[in-house]
């Protein structure tokens, strides 16, 4: 096996611009002939092709609704929706509308469209001929919307400019007429439907009103306006009863006063106050007159005088008449009182009867209200239909079309096609491209005396020679990833704990941003080289010779992960560890730590440390195992079995290449792919912040150099 290098600069380039130019120059006559032929064909096309003119008319679909009245239109406007405006393009370009224009403009007899051409023998009937004329006519029509505006451009192409303008305007007029016709037709249809519906609604209202009237007659429910309803009767009787009770009370008071007055002539004045009577007034006047006359004669005559006796006799008769009148008045008042009581009793009985009748007629009232509500609903619907019918009948001829012509089509001056100033340059370019393609396909002009192979053929022969000889591209041997150099504030002569404390202070003191940034970059590189799996991730930290560098590197990485919120467990072996029992917090690093001891000092442990570590570290995110030096007596390759990444710390005097060679002696290829090296150096006094130096770029195991070829033989 003998490796050798191939310099790619000795191979010809994949695309030789000089060779291409040589071919084109040698075949220049072919290129020029192609350009000339294309120009000749273009000139011939321009000579035989009839010019075509395109006329364009522009219409505006006005989304605003014109309201001459407050009536709602039967057919609403197109609206402001962009899709509705775009749909009008298809309406204008529809077959029905274009067919109407074709018939109205006499396109069927126009030679421009009716000329069947060379393939006329293929058509079998007049229907097919008309369809072909329409297709030729349809291809000349172009309807486009101007962007997202409400403007639609209608174009027509013809061999005659005036015909193009005429047909374009005819299409626009037909479209506007169709919009107006649609609205008028919609109004007529709605009027017919409303008329048919109104006759049925009128019959429904008439039947409902008749049903209500029959129900009132059947249940003796009268019109409230006439006072004949049951409730109104109850109210009237109640008012009469209240008045009768008042009359009875007043009659009783007068009767009681008459009884209290009695029949004595002196109390006859009280009766006159209760009930006015002319007889009582005459008797009282006669009595007073005779009493006064008697008193005058008693002063003159003796009691036995005949005059005195006569006057006393007359006065007695007057008293008897007054008593009889008082008795009559009392009887009259008693009769009035009895009549008032009887009237109250009669009205009360009538009121009770009405109330009893009202209780029995509640169900009829509910049914009546339901019938009346149904009648009112039918009457409302009928009124709406009558109103709408009148509105639609008055809208005839008042609705304006939404399409407004903003630019009529005018006869164009210049033809749309063909365009010589466009076709000639384009044909020249196409002829140049075609000539160059033909020249490159034919290749260079071969000379008989030149037998040397071309550069492209030489390259092909070289590659075929390599394939025939069995050459193959080989992959380099895997090497550990180099994470760079880190300068730490530690001295080998100082104690381990003091060095760890110095690293921790440097991470948290002000002015160490560069050091913290370098440490964060290191953590990112470590995470990128880990394969995702359930936690914890196992990192093995060791060294080549001095375990002191491994200790510092592990502490630096552990503190970094801890500051990013990860739970870290530090595992130490033998003399590198601070003595403790179980998991404890290291006072110098602040990390949770556990110590494993060897039994014999020769690499044999009391039990499998990796199994114990994984069994106790289920709650941790990262495990940092500080293993003995790889060249020391305590090294055990079993530690690498479950390690996700092995980090080997080197001193400043150790060479990375030598360390890589040493690792290849102790590790297999897969373990080397899962390993990395980093240099731990003491900080330079007076240098300020610690800086990371990367002298070796990280290299993955899948990188290989294409210049290394291994010959098998």
C-alpha positions as CSV (number, residue, x, y, z in Angstrom):
1,X,0.0,0.0,0.0
2,X,1.7,3.2,-1.2
3,X,-0.1,6.5,-0.7
4,X,0.6,9.3,-3.2
5,X,-0.9,12.8,-3.9
6,X,-2.5,14.0,-7.1
7,X,-2.3,17.7,-7.8
8,X,-5.7,18.8,-9.2
9,X,-4.0,21.8,-10.9
10,X,-2.5,19.4,-13.5
11,X,-6.0,18.3,-14.6
12,X,-7.9,20.4,-17.3
13,X,-10.8,22.6,-16.0
14,X,-14.3,21.4,-16.3
15,X,-15.2,24.5,-18.4
16,X,-12.5,25.9,-20.6
17,X,-13.6,29.3,-21.8
18,X,-10.7,29.6,-24.2
19,X,-11.5,26.3,-25.9
20,X,-15.2,27.4,-26.3
21,X,-14.1,30.7,-27.9
22,X,-11.8,28.8,-30.2
23,X,-14.6,26.6,-31.3
24,X,-16.9,29.5,-31.9
25,X,-14.2,31.4,-33.8
26,X,-13.5,28.4,-36.0
27,X,-17.2,27.9,-36.7
28,X,-18.0,31.6,-37.1
29,X,-19.4,31.2,-40.5
30,X,-21.9,28.7,-39.2
31,X,-23.0,31.2,-36.5
32,X,-23.3,34.0,-39.0
33,X,-25.3,31.8,-41.3
34,X,-27.7,30.9,-38.5
35,X,-28.2,34.6,-37.6
36,X,-28.8,35.4,-41.3
37,X,-31.3,32.6,-41.8
38,X,-33.2,33.6,-38.7
39,X,-33.4,37.2,-39.9
40,X,-34.5,36.1,-43.3
41,X,-37.3,34.0,-41.8
42,X,-38.4,37.0,-39.7
43,X,-38.5,39.3,-42.8
44,X,-40.5,36.7,-44.6
45,X,-42.9,36.5,-41.7
46,X,-43.3,40.3,-41.6
47,X,-44.0,40.4,-45.4
48,X,-46.8,37.8,-45.4
49,X,-48.4,38.6,-42.0
50,X,-51.3,41.0,-42.0
51,X,-51.2,43.7,-39.4
52,X,-53.5,43.4,-36.4
53,X,-55.0,46.4,-34.5
54,X,-56.1,46.3,-30.9
55,X,-58.7,48.8,-29.6
56,X,-59.4,49.0,-25.9
57,X,-62.5,50.4,-24.0
58,X,-62.4,50.9,-20.2
59,X,-65.3,50.7,-17.9
60,X,-65.6,51.5,-14.2
61,X,-67.6,49.2,-12.0
62,X,-68.9,51.8,-9.6
63,X,-69.5,50.2,-6.1
64,X,-71.6,53.1,-4.9
65,X,-75.3,52.6,-4.9
66,X,-77.4,55.5,-6.2
67,X,-80.6,56.0,-4.1
68,X,-83.2,58.2,-5.8
69,X,-85.6,57.1,-3.1
70,X,-85.3,55.3,0.2
71,X,-86.7,52.1,-1.4
72,X,-84.5,49.0,-1.3
73,X,-83.5,47.7,-4.7
74,X,-84.7,44.2,-5.7
75,X,-81.3,43.3,-7.1
76,X,-78.5,44.9,-5.0
77,X,-75.4,46.4,-6.6
78,X,-72.2,44.5,-7.3
79,X,-70.6,45.8,-4.2
80,X,-67.0,46.5,-3.2
81,X,-65.8,42.9,-2.8
82,X,-62.7,42.3,-4.9
83,X,-64.0,38.8,-5.9
84,X,-67.3,40.3,-7.2
85,X,-65.4,42.8,-9.3
86,X,-63.1,40.1,-10.7
87,X,-66.1,37.9,-11.5
88,X,-67.4,40.7,-13.8
89,X,-64.4,39.9,-16.1
90,X,-65.8,36.4,-16.7
91,X,-69.3,37.8,-17.2
92,X,-68.0,40.1,-20.0
93,X,-66.0,37.2,-21.5
94,X,-68.9,34.7,-21.3
95,X,-70.2,32.9,-24.3
96,X,-73.7,34.2,-24.1
97,X,-72.7,37.9,-24.1
98,X,-70.2,37.4,-26.9
99,X,-72.6,35.4,-28.9
100,X,-75.1,38.3,-28.7
101,X,-72.4,40.7,-29.9
102,X,-71.5,38.3,-32.7
103,X,-75.1,38.2,-34.0
104,X,-75.8,41.9,-33.6
105,X,-72.6,43.0,-35.4
106,X,-73.0,40.5,-38.3
107,X,-69.7,38.7,-37.6
108,X,-70.9,35.5,-39.2
109,X,-70.8,37.1,-42.7
110,X,-67.5,39.0,-42.0
111,X,-64.8,37.5,-44.3
112,X,-62.2,38.1,-41.6
113,X,-63.9,35.5,-39.4
114,X,-66.0,33.4,-41.8
115,X,-63.1,32.5,-44.1
116,X,-62.7,28.8,-43.4
117,X,-59.1,28.6,-44.7
118,X,-57.3,25.5,-45.9
119,X,-59.0,23.1,-43.5
120,X,-62.6,23.9,-44.5
121,X,-63.2,20.4,-45.8
122,X,-63.0,19.1,-42.2
123,X,-66.2,20.9,-41.1
124,X,-69.3,18.9,-41.8
125,X,-72.3,21.2,-41.0
126,X,-73.3,24.8,-40.6
127,X,-73.5,24.5,-36.8
128,X,-69.8,23.5,-36.7
129,X,-69.0,26.4,-39.0
130,X,-70.7,28.9,-36.7
131,X,-68.9,27.4,-33.7
132,X,-65.6,27.8,-35.4
133,X,-66.4,31.4,-36.3
134,X,-67.3,32.1,-32.7
135,X,-64.0,30.5,-31.5
136,X,-62.0,32.7,-33.8
137,X,-64.0,35.7,-32.6
138,X,-63.6,34.8,-29.0
139,X,-59.8,34.5,-29.3
140,X,-59.7,38.1,-30.5
141,X,-61.5,39.3,-27.3
142,X,-59.4,40.2,-24.2
143,X,-61.0,41.2,-20.9
144,X,-58.6,42.2,-18.0
145,X,-58.9,43.9,-14.7
146,X,-56.5,46.8,-14.1
147,X,-54.8,45.6,-11.0
148,X,-56.9,45.7,-7.9
149,X,-59.0,48.7,-9.1
150,X,-62.6,48.8,-10.2
151,X,-61.6,49.4,-13.9
152,X,-62.0,46.6,-16.5
153,X,-60.3,46.9,-19.9
154,X,-62.1,45.3,-22.9
155,X,-59.9,44.8,-25.9
156,X,-60.6,43.5,-29.4
157,X,-58.0,42.7,-32.1
158,X,-58.9,42.9,-35.8
159,X,-57.2,43.5,-39.1
160,X,-59.0,46.8,-39.4
161,X,-58.6,49.5,-36.7
162,X,-62.2,50.9,-37.0
163,X,-63.7,47.4,-36.7
164,X,-61.6,46.7,-33.6
165,X,-62.9,49.9,-32.0
166,X,-66.5,49.3,-33.0
167,X,-66.7,45.7,-31.7
168,X,-64.9,46.7,-28.4
169,X,-67.5,49.4,-27.8
170,X,-70.3,46.9,-28.8
171,X,-69.2,44.5,-26.1
172,X,-69.2,47.2,-23.5
173,X,-72.6,48.4,-24.5
174,X,-74.0,44.9,-24.5
175,X,-72.6,44.4,-21.0
176,X,-74.1,47.6,-19.6
177,X,-77.4,46.8,-21.2
178,X,-77.4,43.3,-19.6
179,X,-76.9,44.8,-16.2
180,X,-79.8,47.2,-16.6
181,X,-81.9,44.4,-18.1
182,X,-81.2,42.2,-15.2
183,X,-82.5,44.8,-12.7
184,X,-85.6,45.5,-14.8
185,X,-86.3,41.8,-15.2
186,X,-85.8,41.2,-11.5
187,X,-88.3,44.0,-10.7
188,X,-90.9,42.5,-13.1
189,X,-90.4,39.0,-11.7
190,X,-90.7,40.2,-8.1
191,X,-93.9,42.2,-9.0
192,X,-95.5,39.1,-10.4
193,X,-94.6,37.0,-7.4
194,X,-95.9,39.7,-5.0
195,X,-99.2,39.9,-6.9
196,X,-99.7,36.2,-6.7
197,X,-98.8,36.2,-3.0
198,X,-100.9,39.2,-2.1
199,X,-104.2,37.5,-3.3
200,X,-103.5,34.5,-1.0
201,X,-102.6,36.8,1.9
202,X,-105.8,38.8,1.5
203,X,-107.8,35.6,1.7
204,X,-105.9,34.6,4.8
205,X,-106.6,37.9,6.5
206,X,-110.3,37.8,5.6
207,X,-110.6,34.2,7.0
208,X,-108.9,35.2,10.2
209,X,-111.1,38.2,10.8
210,X,-114.2,36.1,10.1
211,X,-113.0,33.5,12.6
212,X,-112.5,36.1,15.3
213,X,-116.0,37.6,14.7
214,X,-117.7,34.1,14.9
215,X,-115.8,33.3,18.1
216,X,-117.0,36.6,19.7
217,X,-120.6,35.9,18.8
218,X,-120.4,32.3,20.0
219,X,-119.0,33.3,23.4
220,X,-120.9,36.5,23.7
221,X,-117.8,38.7,23.7
222,X,-118.8,42.2,22.5
223,X,-116.6,45.0,21.2
224,X,-114.9,47.0,24.0
225,X,-115.6,50.3,22.3
226,X,-119.3,49.7,22.6
227,X,-119.0,48.9,26.3
228,X,-120.3,45.4,25.9
229,X,-117.5,43.3,27.1
230,X,-117.9,41.4,30.3
231,X,-115.3,43.4,32.0
232,X,-116.9,46.7,31.0
233,X,-120.2,45.5,32.4
234,X,-118.6,44.5,35.6
235,X,-117.1,48.0,35.9
236,X,-120.4,49.7,35.2
237,X,-122.3,47.6,37.8
238,X,-119.6,48.2,40.3
239,X,-120.0,52.0,39.8
240,X,-123.8,51.7,40.1
241,X,-123.4,49.6,43.3
242,X,-121.2,52.2,44.9
243,X,-123.7,54.9,44.0
244,X,-126.6,52.9,45.3
245,X,-124.8,52.2,48.6
246,X,-124.2,55.9,49.0
247,X,-127.9,56.7,48.4
248,X,-128.9,54.0,50.9
249,X,-126.6,55.5,53.5
250,X,-128.1,59.0,53.0
251,X,-131.7,57.6,53.2
252,X,-130.9,55.8,56.4
253,X,-129.4,59.0,57.9
254,X,-132.5,61.0,57.0
255,X,-134.8,58.3,58.4
256,X,-132.9,58.2,61.7
257,X,-133.1,62.0,62.0
258,X,-136.9,61.9,61.4
259,X,-137.3,59.3,64.1
260,X,-135.2,61.4,66.4
261,X,-137.3,64.5,65.7
262,X,-140.6,62.9,66.6
263,X,-144.1,64.5,66.1
264,X,-143.9,67.4,68.5
265,X,-144.8,70.8,66.8
266,X,-141.6,72.3,68.2
267,X,-139.5,69.7,66.4
268,X,-141.4,70.1,63.2
269,X,-138.7,72.5,62.0
270,X,-136.1,69.7,62.1
271,X,-138.2,67.7,59.7
272,X,-138.4,70.5,57.4
273,X,-134.6,70.6,57.2
274,X,-134.5,66.8,56.5
275,X,-137.3,66.9,53.8
276,X,-138.7,70.1,52.4
277,X,-142.6,70.2,52.4
278,X,-145.0,73.1,51.7
279,X,-147.7,71.6,54.0
280,X,-145.3,71.5,56.9
281,X,-144.4,75.2,56.3
282,X,-148.2,76.2,56.1
283,X,-149.0,74.2,59.3
284,X,-146.1,75.7,61.1
285,X,-147.1,79.2,60.0
286,X,-150.8,78.7,61.0
287,X,-149.7,77.2,64.3
288,X,-147.5,80.2,65.1
289,X,-150.2,82.6,64.1
290,X,-152.9,81.0,66.3
291,X,-150.5,80.6,69.2
292,X,-149.7,84.4,69.0
293,X,-153.4,85.3,68.7
294,X,-154.1,83.1,71.8
295,X,-151.4,84.7,73.8
296,X,-152.8,88.2,73.0
297,X,-156.4,87.2,74.0
298,X,-155.2,85.6,77.2
299,X,-154.0,88.9,78.3
300,X,-157.4,90.4,77.8
301,X,-159.9,87.6,78.6
302,X,-160.2,84.9,81.2
303,X,-159.4,81.3,80.4
304,X,-163.1,80.4,80.2
305,X,-163.9,83.1,77.7
306,X,-165.4,81.6,74.6
307,X,-162.8,83.2,72.4
308,X,-160.0,81.6,74.4
309,X,-161.7,78.3,74.2
310,X,-162.1,78.6,70.4
311,X,-158.5,79.6,69.9
312,X,-157.3,76.7,72.0
313,X,-159.5,74.3,70.1
314,X,-158.1,75.6,66.8
315,X,-154.6,75.4,68.1
316,X,-155.1,71.7,69.1
317,X,-156.4,70.8,65.7
318,X,-153.4,72.4,64.1
319,X,-151.1,70.4,66.4
320,X,-152.9,67.2,65.4
321,X,-152.4,68.1,61.7
322,X,-148.7,68.8,62.3
323,X,-148.2,65.4,64.1
324,X,-149.9,63.6,61.2
325,X,-147.6,65.4,58.7
326,X,-144.5,64.4,60.8
327,X,-145.7,60.8,60.7
328,X,-146.2,61.0,57.0
329,X,-142.7,62.4,56.4
330,X,-141.1,59.7,58.6
331,X,-142.9,56.9,56.6
332,X,-141.8,58.5,53.3
333,X,-138.2,58.5,54.5
334,X,-138.5,54.9,55.6
335,X,-139.8,53.9,52.2
336,X,-137.0,55.6,50.4
337,X,-134.5,53.9,52.7
338,X,-136.1,50.4,52.0
339,X,-136.0,51.2,48.2
340,X,-132.3,52.1,48.4
341,X,-131.4,48.9,50.3
342,X,-133.3,46.8,47.8
343,X,-131.4,48.6,44.9
344,X,-128.1,47.8,46.6
345,X,-129.1,44.1,47.0
346,X,-130.1,43.9,43.3
347,X,-126.9,45.4,42.1
348,X,-124.8,43.2,44.3
349,X,-126.5,40.1,43.0
350,X,-125.9,41.3,39.4
351,X,-122.2,42.0,40.1
352,X,-121.7,38.6,41.6
353,X,-123.3,37.0,38.6
354,X,-121.1,38.9,36.2
355,X,-118.0,38.0,38.2
356,X,-118.9,34.3,38.1
357,X,-119.5,34.6,34.4
358,X,-116.0,36.3,34.0
359,X,-114.3,33.3,35.7
360,X,-115.9,30.9,33.2
361,X,-115.0,33.0,30.2
362,X,-111.2,33.2,30.8
363,X,-110.4,30.3,28.5
364,X,-112.5,32.0,25.8
365,X,-110.6,35.2,26.2
366,X,-107.2,33.4,25.9
367,X,-108.4,31.7,22.7
368,X,-109.7,35.1,21.4
369,X,-106.4,36.8,22.0
370,X,-104.6,34.0,20.1
371,X,-107.0,34.4,17.2
372,X,-106.6,38.2,17.2
373,X,-102.8,37.9,17.3
374,X,-102.9,35.5,14.3
375,X,-105.2,37.9,12.5
376,X,-102.8,40.8,13.3
377,X,-99.8,38.9,12.0
378,X,-101.5,38.1,8.8
379,X,-102.6,41.7,8.4
380,X,-99.0,42.9,9.0
381,X,-97.6,40.5,6.4
382,X,-100.2,41.6,4.0
383,X,-99.3,45.3,4.6
384,X,-95.6,44.6,4.1
385,X,-96.3,42.8,0.8
386,X,-98.6,45.6,-0.4
387,X,-95.9,48.2,0.5
388,X,-93.2,46.2,-1.2
389,X,-95.3,45.7,-4.3
390,X,-95.9,49.4,-4.6
391,X,-92.2,50.1,-4.1
392,X,-91.0,47.7,-6.8
393,X,-93.6,49.0,-9.2
394,X,-92.3,52.5,-8.7
395,X,-88.6,51.5,-9.1
396,X,-89.1,50.7,-12.8
397,X,-86.7,52.8,-14.8
398,X,-85.1,54.5,-11.7
399,X,-82.2,52.1,-11.2
400,X,-78.9,53.1,-12.7
401,X,-76.3,50.7,-14.1
402,X,-73.1,50.2,-12.0
403,X,-70.9,50.0,-15.1
404,X,-69.8,53.4,-16.3
405,X,-67.7,53.9,-19.5
406,X,-64.7,56.0,-18.7
407,X,-62.9,55.5,-22.0
408,X,-64.5,54.6,-25.3
409,X,-62.5,52.5,-27.7
410,X,-60.9,54.5,-30.5
411,X,-59.4,53.3,-33.7
412,X,-55.7,52.6,-33.1
413,X,-53.1,54.2,-35.4
414,X,-50.2,51.7,-34.9
415,X,-50.7,48.0,-35.4
416,X,-50.3,45.7,-32.4
417,X,-48.7,42.9,-34.3
418,X,-46.3,42.3,-35.9
419,X,-43.6,44.7,-34.4
420,X,-40.5,44.8,-36.6
421,X,-38.4,46.6,-34.0
422,X,-39.0,43.8,-31.6
423,X,-39.0,40.8,-33.9
424,X,-35.7,41.6,-35.7
425,X,-33.5,42.0,-32.6
426,X,-35.1,38.9,-31.0
427,X,-34.6,36.8,-34.1
428,X,-31.0,37.9,-34.4
429,X,-30.4,36.8,-30.7
430,X,-32.1,33.5,-31.3
431,X,-30.1,32.9,-34.5
432,X,-26.9,33.7,-32.6
433,X,-27.8,31.2,-29.8
434,X,-28.8,28.5,-32.3
435,X,-25.6,29.1,-34.3
436,X,-23.4,28.9,-31.1
437,X,-25.2,25.7,-30.1
438,X,-24.6,24.1,-33.4
439,X,-21.0,25.2,-33.4
440,X,-20.4,23.7,-29.9
441,X,-22.1,20.4,-30.9
442,X,-19.9,20.0,-33.9
443,X,-16.8,20.8,-32.0
444,X,-13.5,22.3,-33.3
445,X,-12.3,21.8,-36.8
446,X,-9.9,18.9,-36.7
447,X,-6.6,19.1,-38.4
448,X,-5.1,15.8,-39.7
449,X,-1.5,16.6,-38.7
450,X,-2.3,17.2,-35.1
451,X,-2.7,14.0,-33.2
452,X,-2.5,15.3,-29.6
453,X,-5.6,14.8,-27.6
454,X,-7.7,17.7,-26.4
455,X,-7.6,18.9,-22.8
456,X,-11.0,17.5,-22.1
457,X,-10.1,14.1,-23.6
458,X,-6.9,14.2,-21.6
459,X,-8.8,14.7,-18.4
460,X,-11.2,11.9,-19.3
461,X,-8.3,9.6,-20.0
462,X,-6.6,10.4,-16.7
463,X,-9.8,9.6,-14.8
464,X,-10.3,6.4,-16.7
465,X,-6.7,5.4,-16.0
466,X,-7.2,6.0,-12.3
467,X,-10.4,3.8,-12.4
468,X,-8.6,1.0,-14.3
469,X,-5.6,1.1,-11.9
470,X,-7.9,0.5,-8.9
471,X,-7.2,3.8,-7.2
472,X,-9.6,4.7,-4.3
473,X,-10.0,7.7,-2.0
474,X,-9.2,6.8,1.6
475,X,-10.4,8.3,4.8
476,X,-7.8,9.6,7.3
477,X,-7.4,8.0,10.7
478,X,-9.7,9.5,13.4
479,X,-8.2,12.1,15.7
480,X,-9.5,13.7,18.9
481,X,-11.2,17.0,18.7
482,X,-9.0,19.9,19.8
483,X,-10.9,22.3,22.1
484,X,-8.1,24.8,22.3
485,X,-5.9,26.3,25.1
486,X,-7.2,27.8,28.3
487,X,-5.1,29.8,30.8
488,X,-6.2,29.4,34.4
489,X,-5.1,31.3,37.5
490,X,-3.5,28.2,39.0
491,X,0.0,27.1,39.8
492,X,1.3,23.5,39.9
493,X,3.2,24.4,43.1
494,X,0.0,25.5,44.9
495,X,-2.4,23.1,46.6
496,X,-5.3,21.7,44.6
497,X,-8.0,23.4,46.7
498,X,-6.3,26.8,46.4
499,X,-6.1,26.4,42.6
500,X,-9.8,25.5,42.5
501,X,-10.7,28.5,44.6
502,X,-8.7,30.7,42.3
503,X,-10.6,29.4,39.3
504,X,-13.9,30.0,41.0
505,X,-12.9,33.6,42.0
506,X,-11.9,34.4,38.5
507,X,-15.3,33.3,37.1
508,X,-17.2,35.6,39.4
509,X,-15.0,38.6,39.7
510,X,-15.5,41.8,37.6
511,X,-13.4,42.1,34.4
512,X,-13.4,38.4,33.6
513,X,-16.0,38.6,30.8
514,X,-13.5,37.2,28.2
515,X,-12.7,34.2,30.4
516,X,-16.4,33.5,31.1
517,X,-17.2,33.8,27.4
518,X,-14.4,31.4,26.5
519,X,-15.8,28.9,29.1
520,X,-19.3,29.2,27.6
521,X,-17.9,28.5,24.2
522,X,-16.2,25.4,25.5
523,X,-19.5,24.2,27.1
524,X,-21.2,24.7,23.7
525,X,-18.6,22.6,22.0
526,X,-19.0,19.8,24.5
527,X,-22.8,19.8,24.1
528,X,-22.5,19.7,20.3
529,X,-20.4,16.5,20.6
530,X,-22.9,14.7,22.8
531,X,-25.5,12.3,21.5
532,X,-29.0,13.1,22.9
533,X,-30.3,10.4,25.3
534,X,-31.9,10.4,28.7
535,X,-29.9,12.1,31.4
536,X,-27.3,12.0,32.9
537,X,-24.6,12.7,30.4
538,X,-21.2,11.1,31.4
539,X,-18.0,13.1,30.8
540,X,-14.7,11.5,31.5
541,X,-11.8,13.9,32.3
542,X,-8.3,12.5,32.3
543,X,-4.8,13.5,31.4
544,X,-1.7,12.1,29.6
545,X,0.8,12.5,32.4
546,X,-0.1,15.0,35.1
547,X,-3.5,14.5,36.8
548,X,-3.3,18.1,38.0
549,X,-4.5,19.4,34.6
550,X,-7.4,17.0,34.6
551,X,-8.5,18.2,38.0
552,X,-8.5,21.8,37.0
553,X,-10.2,21.1,33.7
554,X,-13.0,19.1,35.4
555,X,-13.6,21.8,38.0
556,X,-13.7,24.5,35.4
557,X,-16.2,22.6,33.3
558,X,-18.3,21.5,36.3
559,X,-18.6,25.1,37.6
560,X,-19.6,26.3,34.2
561,X,-22.4,23.8,33.9
562,X,-23.5,24.6,37.4
563,X,-23.8,28.3,36.6
564,X,-26.0,27.5,33.6
565,X,-28.5,25.8,35.8
566,X,-27.4,22.2,35.4
567,X,-27.1,19.7,38.2
568,X,-23.5,18.3,38.2
569,X,-22.0,15.4,40.2
570,X,-18.2,15.3,40.4
571,X,-16.7,11.8,40.7
572,X,-13.1,11.6,41.9
573,X,-10.8,8.6,42.3
574,X,-7.9,7.9,44.7
575,X,-5.5,10.7,45.6
576,X,-7.1,13.3,43.5
577,X,-10.1,13.3,45.8
578,X,-10.8,15.2,48.9
579,X,-11.9,12.6,51.5
580,X,-15.5,12.4,52.2
581,X,-18.4,9.9,52.8
582,X,-21.1,9.6,50.2
583,X,-22.2,12.6,48.2
584,X,-20.9,15.9,49.7
585,X,-20.4,19.5,48.6
586,X,-16.7,20.2,47.9
587,X,-15.8,23.3,49.9
588,X,-13.4,24.6,47.3
589,X,-15.4,24.1,44.1
590,X,-18.9,24.2,45.5
591,X,-19.8,21.1,43.5
592,X,-21.5,17.9,44.7
593,X,-18.8,15.3,44.9
594,X,-18.4,11.6,45.5
595,X,-15.2,9.6,46.0
596,X,-14.4,6.1,44.8
597,X,-11.3,4.3,46.1
598,X,-9.2,1.5,44.5
599,X,-8.5,-1.6,46.5
600,X,-5.1,-2.5,45.2
601,X,-3.8,0.7,43.6
602,X,-3.3,-1.0,40.3
603,X,-6.5,-0.2,38.5
604,X,-8.8,-2.8,40.0
605,X,-11.8,-1.3,41.8
606,X,-13.9,-2.8,44.6
607,X,-16.8,-3.0,42.2
608,X,-17.8,-1.5,38.8
609,X,-17.6,2.2,39.4
610,X,-19.7,3.2,36.3
611,X,-22.6,1.0,37.5
612,X,-22.5,2.6,40.9
613,X,-22.3,6.1,39.6
614,X,-25.2,5.7,37.2
615,X,-27.3,4.1,39.9
616,X,-26.7,7.0,42.3
617,X,-26.9,9.8,39.7
618,X,-30.4,9.6,38.4
619,X,-31.3,13.2,39.5
620,X,-28.2,14.8,38.0
621,X,-27.7,16.2,34.5
622,X,-24.0,15.8,34.1
623,X,-21.5,13.4,35.6
624,X,-17.8,14.5,35.6
625,X,-15.5,11.6,36.3
626,X,-11.9,12.6,37.0
627,X,-10.0,9.5,36.0
628,X,-6.3,8.8,36.6
629,X,-3.8,9.6,33.9
630,X,-3.9,7.4,30.9
631,X,-0.2,6.5,31.3
632,X,-0.6,6.0,35.1
633,X,-1.0,2.7,37.0
634,X,-4.5,3.5,38.1
635,X,-5.9,3.9,34.5
636,X,-8.7,1.5,33.6
637,X,-10.1,1.4,30.1
638,X,-13.5,0.2,31.5
639,X,-14.2,3.8,32.5
640,X,-14.6,4.7,28.8
641,X,-17.4,2.2,28.2
642,X,-20.2,4.5,29.3
643,X,-18.6,7.9,28.8
644,X,-20.4,10.1,26.3
645,X,-17.2,12.2,25.8
646,X,-13.7,11.8,27.0
647,X,-11.7,14.9,27.7
648,X,-7.9,14.7,28.0
649,X,-6.2,17.7,29.6
650,X,-2.7,18.5,28.4
651,X,0.0,20.6,30.0
652,X,1.6,23.6,28.3
653,X,4.7,21.6,27.5
654,X,2.9,18.6,25.9
655,X,2.5,18.4,22.2
656,X,-0.9,17.8,20.8
657,X,0.4,15.5,18.0
658,X,2.3,13.4,20.4
659,X,-0.7,13.2,22.7
660,X,-2.8,12.1,19.8
661,X,-0.3,9.4,18.9
662,X,-0.3,8.2,22.5
663,X,-4.1,8.1,22.6
664,X,-4.2,5.9,19.5
665,X,-2.1,3.4,21.4
666,X,-4.5,3.1,24.3
667,X,-7.9,3.8,22.6
668,X,-9.7,2.2,19.7
669,X,-11.2,4.2,16.8
670,X,-14.6,4.6,18.3
671,X,-13.2,5.8,21.6
672,X,-11.0,8.3,19.8
673,X,-14.1,9.7,17.9
674,X,-15.7,10.3,21.3
675,X,-12.6,12.1,22.8
676,X,-11.2,15.6,22.8
677,X,-8.1,17.4,24.0
678,X,-7.6,20.8,25.6
679,X,-4.5,22.5,26.9
680,X,-4.5,23.8,30.5
681,X,-1.8,26.5,30.9
682,X,-1.1,28.8,33.8
683,X,-2.1,32.4,33.4
684,X,0.6,34.8,32.2
685,X,1.4,37.4,34.9
686,X,0.3,40.9,33.9
687,X,-1.7,39.7,30.8
688,X,-5.0,40.9,32.2
689,X,-7.9,38.6,31.4
690,X,-7.3,35.0,30.5
691,X,-7.6,34.2,26.8
692,X,-8.3,31.0,25.0
693,X,-6.0,30.2,22.1
694,X,-7.1,27.7,19.4
695,X,-4.1,26.6,17.5
696,X,-5.9,23.5,16.1
697,X,-9.3,23.6,14.5
698,X,-11.9,21.0,15.6
699,X,-12.0,18.1,13.1
700,X,-14.8,15.6,13.0
701,X,-14.3,11.9,12.2
702,X,-16.2,12.3,8.9
703,X,-13.8,14.8,7.4
704,X,-11.3,13.5,4.8
705,X,-9.0,15.0,2.2
706,X,-9.8,14.3,-1.5
707,X,-6.1,14.7,-2.3
708,X,-5.1,11.6,-0.5
709,X,-5.5,8.5,-2.6
710,X,-4.3,5.1,-1.6
711,X,-3.1,2.6,-4.3
712,X,-3.9,-1.0,-3.6
713,X,-1.8,-3.6,-5.4
